[in-house]
Amino acid sequence: MDLNTLMCPVCLIVPEDIEHVLWSSDLATTIWSKVFKLVDIAPPSTDKLRDVYDWFDDLRLPLVRKLALEAILGV
């Protein structure tokens, strides 16, 4: 198998995996930046998707904002 096929087809820098696609790629970070701006909270400072879910569990927000973010994160 050609190893180039494992690389992200957009950035060609890192192997494509779920964390890269959904959280750490340039496209994902741009989208998440807009989402966190929309709900008016600072994004978590992590590059691991699992840590985002832990951060969300500990997050204290008004119910409406937390439910909106929960729907977006798919928690």
Salt bridges, closest charged atoms under 4 A:
ASP54 OD1 - ARG50 NH2 3.25
